[in-house]
C-alpha cells in the first residue's frame, strides 16, 4: 500500500514567496520553513530559491552563478568570461554536506561587469550584452550552465527536497528583502541540477507550478528574438517572455501580464471601447506570447514580486499580507506557519496578479 508522500500528486510542485516592501532584509530560514511544510508536493528531484538584496557590497555588479560538470569546461568558460567581463571577485559558492544531496557539480560565483569597449552606446546596453553572453554559454559550452545572472540577487538550486537544498547552500547566512522558493515534481523533463527552479535571466526569476501547453508556440516566439531555450522546459520560456516583453519591448509589466494571461474574448467584449481596442491589439500583436495551461507562478524582478495564476485557476495559490510583508504560496498553511496572524488572506482569481513592489518602485 502506498503511504502518504509516496503518491504522485497531479497538482504537485510547491511555490512560496515573501517580500518586505520596505526593503527590510531577513534570513533564508523563514522561506525554508514555509517551503518545507509543503514537502509532499515535491519528490526530491528539484528544489531551489531566489533571493534579492543579498549582495549589497557588489550591488552594481552582475553575480554569475554557474554549474560546471568538470574542471575542463570550467577553464573554457572562464576564458570566455574573462574576455567579455571585468571580474571583481570569483570563488566557489559555500555549501555544507547534507544527506540526500549527491552528485553535485562544481558551483562557482563571479561578480562581473562588462568590458566597456564591448558595450556600444546606443546599440547595446550592459543588460543586453550580459544576456547574450549568458545565452552563448548555456547554448555552446556543454557542461557549463549559468543559473543566475542578476545584480544584488542570486538563485540557489539543485536536485533534492527544497529544505535540503536550502541547508546545503546555508541560506540561513544570507539576508534578502524578497525570497521565493520551489519544490519540484518533474513531469515532462528529468530532474537535474540545472532543471530545478527558479529559472532566471538577469534580475528576473520564475518559480512555477503547472504545465504550459503553449510551450512550442512560446518557444518559437522568443527564439525569433535571439533567445535559445536549451532546457526544453516551460519555466525557462516564461522567464524569457517577461524579459522580452518588459526589458526589450518596453511594455509595462501589468500589460505584459495581460499579454501572457490575456482575458477571454467574451470578457474583452464587455470592456469599454478604449480598453477593448487595446486588449484586442495586444492579443493580435503578441498572439504567440499567450501562455496556456494550468499554472501558478511567482516572478521576481528588480522592483519586487508578482504572483499569477492561469486564467481559470487550475493551480492553487493563496496570498496574505502582514504589515509591510506580502506572502504567496501554494497552500495557506505554508503562509500561516511563518505568519500565524496575517492582516489579510485571499485567493487571487484566475489571471488576477498579486503585485508587491518595493515602496517607491515603479509598476
C-alpha positions as CSV (number, residue, x, y, z in Angstrom):
1,X,0.0,0.0,0.0
2,X,1.3,3.5,-0.9
3,X,1.8,5.7,2.1
4,X,1.4,9.5,2.3
5,X,4.3,11.1,0.5
6,X,4.6,8.2,-2.0
7,X,1.5,9.1,-4.0
8,X,2.0,11.1,-7.2
9,X,0.2,14.4,-6.7
10,X,-1.2,15.7,-10.1
11,X,-1.1,19.3,-8.9
12,X,2.3,18.8,-7.3
13,X,5.2,21.3,-7.1
14,X,5.2,23.9,-4.3
15,X,5.9,27.6,-4.6
16,X,6.3,30.2,-1.9
17,X,7.3,33.9,-1.9
18,X,7.8,36.5,0.8
19,X,8.7,40.2,0.3
20,X,9.2,43.0,2.7
21,X,8.0,46.1,0.7
22,X,10.0,48.4,2.9
23,X,13.2,46.6,1.8
24,X,14.0,45.2,5.3
25,X,16.1,42.1,4.9
26,X,15.6,38.8,6.7
27,X,17.4,35.4,6.6
28,X,16.6,32.4,4.5
29,X,15.3,30.4,7.5
30,X,11.9,31.9,7.0
31,X,11.3,30.8,3.4
32,X,12.9,27.4,4.1
33,X,10.3,26.8,6.9
34,X,7.5,27.8,4.5
35,X,8.5,25.5,1.6
36,X,9.4,22.6,4.0
37,X,5.8,22.5,5.1
38,X,4.8,21.5,1.5
39,X,7.3,18.7,1.4
40,X,4.8,16.2,-0.1
41,X,4.1,18.3,-3.1
42,X,7.6,17.6,-4.4
43,X,9.6,14.3,-4.7
44,X,13.2,15.3,-4.1
45,X,14.2,15.8,-7.8
46,X,14.4,19.6,-7.6
47,X,14.4,22.4,-5.1
48,X,15.6,26.0,-5.2
49,X,15.4,29.6,-4.1
50,X,15.8,33.1,-5.4
51,X,16.9,35.9,-3.1
52,X,17.0,39.7,-3.7
53,X,19.2,42.1,-1.8
54,X,21.8,39.5,-0.8
55,X,24.9,41.2,-2.3
56,X,24.9,44.8,-1.1
57,X,28.7,45.1,-1.3
58,X,28.5,44.1,-5.0
59,X,25.1,45.6,-5.8
60,X,26.3,47.2,-9.1
61,X,27.9,44.1,-10.5
62,X,26.3,41.1,-12.2
63,X,26.5,38.0,-10.0
64,X,27.0,34.9,-12.2
65,X,26.2,31.6,-10.5
66,X,27.4,28.7,-12.7
67,X,27.3,24.9,-12.6
68,X,30.2,23.1,-14.1
69,X,30.4,19.4,-14.9
70,X,34.3,19.3,-14.7
71,X,37.4,21.5,-14.4
72,X,38.0,21.4,-18.2
73,X,34.7,23.1,-19.1
74,X,35.2,25.5,-16.2
75,X,38.6,26.6,-17.7
76,X,37.0,27.1,-21.1
77,X,34.1,29.1,-19.7
78,X,36.3,31.2,-17.5
79,X,38.3,32.1,-20.6
80,X,35.1,33.4,-22.3
81,X,34.1,35.3,-19.1
82,X,37.5,37.0,-18.8
83,X,37.4,38.0,-22.4
84,X,34.0,39.7,-22.1
85,X,33.9,40.9,-18.4
86,X,36.0,42.5,-15.8
87,X,36.0,40.1,-12.8
88,X,35.8,41.8,-9.4
89,X,35.7,38.6,-7.4
90,X,35.4,34.9,-8.0
91,X,35.1,31.7,-6.0
92,X,33.1,28.6,-5.3
93,X,29.7,29.1,-3.6
94,X,29.9,27.9,0.0
95,X,28.0,24.7,0.7
96,X,27.8,22.2,3.5
97,X,27.3,18.4,3.3
98,X,23.6,17.4,3.6
99,X,22.3,13.8,3.5
100,X,20.4,13.2,0.3
101,X,22.3,15.9,-1.7
102,X,24.6,13.9,-4.0
103,X,26.4,14.2,-7.4
104,X,26.8,17.9,-7.0
105,X,28.5,19.8,-9.8
106,X,31.2,22.4,-9.3
107,X,29.3,25.5,-8.2
108,X,31.0,28.9,-8.8
109,X,30.2,32.5,-8.4
110,X,31.6,35.6,-10.3
111,X,30.9,39.3,-9.7
112,X,31.5,40.9,-13.0
113,X,30.9,44.0,-15.2
114,X,31.0,44.1,-19.0
115,X,34.2,45.3,-20.5
116,X,33.4,48.9,-21.5
117,X,34.8,48.7,-25.0
118,X,32.4,45.8,-25.8
119,X,29.3,47.7,-24.8
120,X,28.3,50.1,-27.6
121,X,26.3,53.2,-26.6
122,X,23.0,53.5,-28.4
123,X,23.1,49.9,-29.6
124,X,23.6,47.5,-26.7
125,X,23.4,48.3,-23.0
126,X,25.1,46.2,-20.3
127,X,21.9,44.1,-19.7
128,X,21.6,43.1,-23.4
129,X,25.3,42.4,-23.6
130,X,25.2,40.2,-20.5
131,X,22.1,38.3,-21.5
132,X,23.7,37.5,-24.9
133,X,26.8,36.2,-23.1
134,X,24.6,34.0,-20.8
135,X,22.7,32.6,-23.8
136,X,26.0,31.9,-25.5
137,X,27.5,30.0,-22.6
138,X,24.3,27.9,-21.9
139,X,23.9,27.0,-25.6
140,X,27.5,26.4,-26.7
141,X,29.6,25.4,-23.6
142,X,28.4,21.9,-22.9
143,X,28.8,21.1,-19.3
144,X,28.5,24.7,-18.1
145,X,25.2,26.3,-17.1
146,X,24.7,29.9,-15.9
147,X,21.8,29.5,-13.5
148,X,21.7,33.1,-12.1
149,X,22.9,36.4,-13.6
150,X,21.3,39.3,-11.9
151,X,22.5,42.2,-9.8
152,X,22.3,42.0,-6.0
153,X,20.3,38.8,-6.3
154,X,21.0,35.1,-6.7
155,X,19.4,31.7,-7.3
156,X,20.4,28.6,-5.4
157,X,19.0,25.3,-6.6
158,X,19.7,21.6,-7.2
159,X,18.5,18.1,-7.0
160,X,16.9,17.4,-3.7
161,X,14.0,18.5,-1.5
162,X,13.9,22.3,-1.2
163,X,14.5,22.4,2.6
164,X,17.7,20.2,2.0
165,X,18.8,22.5,-0.8
166,X,18.4,25.5,1.5
167,X,20.6,23.8,4.2
168,X,23.1,22.7,1.5
169,X,23.6,26.4,0.4
170,X,23.4,27.6,4.1
171,X,20.7,30.1,3.2
172,X,20.4,31.0,6.9
173,X,23.6,33.0,6.3
174,X,22.0,35.2,3.6
175,X,19.7,38.2,4.1
176,X,17.2,39.3,1.5
177,X,14.2,41.5,1.2
178,X,12.5,39.1,-1.1
179,X,12.7,35.3,-1.2
180,X,11.0,32.8,-3.5
181,X,11.1,29.0,-3.2
182,X,10.2,26.0,-5.2
183,X,9.8,22.2,-4.6
184,X,9.7,20.3,-7.9
185,X,7.7,17.3,-9.0
186,X,9.1,16.8,-12.6
187,X,6.7,15.8,-15.2
188,X,8.0,16.4,-18.7
189,X,11.7,16.9,-18.1
190,X,14.2,15.0,-16.0
191,X,15.3,16.1,-12.5
192,X,18.8,17.5,-12.7
193,X,20.7,20.4,-11.1
194,X,20.1,22.9,-14.0
195,X,16.5,21.9,-14.4
196,X,15.5,22.8,-10.8
197,X,13.6,26.1,-10.3
198,X,14.0,29.0,-10.2
199,X,14.9,29.9,-13.8
200,X,16.5,33.3,-14.2
201,X,17.6,35.8,-16.8
202,X,19.3,38.9,-15.4
203,X,17.2,40.1,-12.5
204,X,14.1,38.0,-13.5
205,X,13.4,34.8,-11.6
206,X,10.5,32.4,-12.0
207,X,9.2,29.6,-9.9
208,X,6.3,27.7,-11.4
209,X,3.7,25.0,-10.6
210,X,1.9,23.5,-13.5
211,X,2.4,22.8,-17.2
212,X,2.5,25.2,-20.2
213,X,0.6,23.6,-23.1
214,X,1.6,26.6,-25.4
215,X,5.3,25.8,-24.9
216,X,6.2,25.3,-28.5
217,X,4.5,28.5,-29.7
218,X,6.0,30.5,-26.9
219,X,9.5,29.0,-27.5
220,X,9.4,29.8,-31.3
221,X,8.3,33.3,-30.4
222,X,11.1,34.1,-28.0
223,X,13.7,32.4,-30.3
224,X,12.8,34.9,-33.0
225,X,14.4,37.5,-30.8
226,X,17.7,35.7,-30.1
227,X,16.8,33.5,-27.1
228,X,17.7,29.9,-27.1
229,X,15.6,27.5,-25.0
230,X,18.3,24.9,-24.2
231,X,16.5,23.2,-21.4
232,X,13.2,22.2,-23.1
233,X,11.2,23.3,-20.1
234,X,8.2,25.7,-19.9
235,X,9.5,27.7,-16.9
236,X,12.6,28.8,-18.9
237,X,10.3,30.2,-21.7
238,X,8.2,32.1,-19.2
239,X,11.3,33.8,-17.9
240,X,12.4,34.7,-21.4
241,X,8.9,36.0,-22.2
242,X,9.0,38.5,-19.3
243,X,12.5,39.6,-20.3
244,X,11.5,40.1,-23.9
245,X,8.2,42.0,-23.3
246,X,9.3,44.2,-20.4
247,X,13.0,44.8,-20.9
248,X,13.4,44.6,-24.7
249,X,10.0,45.8,-25.9
250,X,9.5,48.3,-23.0
251,X,6.0,47.1,-22.2
252,X,4.8,47.9,-18.6
253,X,4.7,44.8,-16.5
254,X,1.0,44.9,-15.9
255,X,0.4,45.0,-19.7
256,X,2.8,42.2,-20.2
257,X,0.8,40.0,-17.8
258,X,-2.4,40.9,-19.8
259,X,-0.5,39.6,-22.9
260,X,0.6,36.3,-21.2
261,X,-2.7,35.7,-19.5
262,X,-5.0,37.6,-21.8
263,X,-8.7,37.8,-20.9
264,X,-11.1,35.6,-22.9
265,X,-12.7,37.2,-26.0
266,X,-16.1,37.3,-24.2
267,X,-14.5,39.2,-21.3
268,X,-12.8,41.6,-23.7
269,X,-16.1,42.4,-25.4
270,X,-17.6,43.5,-22.1
271,X,-14.9,46.3,-21.7
272,X,-15.2,49.9,-22.7
273,X,-14.3,50.7,-26.3
274,X,-10.8,52.1,-25.4
275,X,-9.9,49.1,-23.2
276,X,-11.4,46.7,-25.8
277,X,-9.3,48.2,-28.6
278,X,-6.1,47.9,-26.5
279,X,-6.6,44.3,-25.4
280,X,-7.5,43.2,-28.9
281,X,-4.4,44.9,-30.3
282,X,-2.2,43.2,-27.7
283,X,-3.7,39.8,-28.4
284,X,-3.2,40.3,-32.1
285,X,0.4,41.5,-32.0
286,X,1.5,39.1,-29.2
287,X,-0.6,36.1,-30.0
288,X,2.3,33.7,-29.6
289,X,3.1,35.1,-26.2
290,X,-0.2,33.9,-24.7
291,X,0.6,31.3,-22.1
292,X,-1.9,28.5,-21.9
293,X,-2.3,25.6,-19.5
294,X,-2.6,25.1,-15.7
295,X,-0.1,27.2,-13.8
296,X,0.8,29.4,-10.9
297,X,4.0,31.4,-10.8
298,X,6.0,33.7,-8.6
299,X,8.0,36.2,-10.6
300,X,10.9,38.1,-9.0
301,X,12.3,41.3,-10.6
302,X,14.3,44.3,-9.5
303,X,11.2,46.1,-8.2
304,X,9.7,43.2,-6.2
305,X,7.4,40.3,-6.5
306,X,4.5,39.3,-8.8
307,X,2.4,36.2,-8.4
308,X,0.0,35.0,-11.1
309,X,-2.5,32.1,-11.8
310,X,-3.7,30.9,-15.2
311,X,-6.9,32.4,-16.4
312,X,-9.2,29.7,-15.0
313,X,-7.1,29.0,-11.8
314,X,-6.3,25.4,-12.4
315,X,-3.4,25.6,-9.9
316,X,-3.7,26.7,-6.3
317,X,-2.3,29.9,-4.9
318,X,-3.0,31.8,-1.7
319,X,-1.9,35.3,-0.8
320,X,-1.6,37.2,2.5
321,X,-0.4,40.5,4.0
322,X,1.0,41.4,7.4
323,X,2.4,44.9,7.9
324,X,4.9,45.6,5.1
325,X,5.2,41.9,4.1
326,X,3.3,40.1,1.4
327,X,3.2,36.3,1.2
328,X,2.1,33.9,-1.6
329,X,2.2,30.1,-1.5
330,X,0.6,27.1,-3.0
331,X,-1.2,26.4,0.4
332,X,-2.4,28.8,3.1
333,X,-0.7,26.6,5.7
334,X,2.7,27.4,4.2
335,X,1.9,31.1,5.0
336,X,0.5,30.6,8.4
337,X,3.4,28.6,9.7
338,X,5.6,31.7,9.3
339,X,2.8,34.3,9.8
340,X,0.2,32.9,12.1
341,X,-1.9,36.0,12.3
342,X,-1.9,37.8,8.9
343,X,-3.8,41.1,8.4
344,X,-5.5,39.7,5.2
345,X,-5.7,36.4,3.4
346,X,-7.2,35.8,0.0
347,X,-7.2,33.5,-3.0
348,X,-6.5,35.5,-6.2
349,X,-8.9,34.9,-9.1
350,X,-7.6,33.3,-12.3
351,X,-5.5,35.8,-14.2
352,X,-5.5,38.3,-11.4
353,X,-1.9,39.2,-10.4
354,X,-0.7,39.8,-6.9
355,X,1.8,42.7,-7.2
356,X,4.0,43.5,-4.2
357,X,6.7,46.0,-5.2
358,X,9.2,47.8,-3.0
359,X,7.9,51.1,-1.7
360,X,8.6,53.8,-4.3
361,X,9.3,51.3,-7.1
362,X,7.5,51.9,-10.5
363,X,5.0,49.3,-11.5
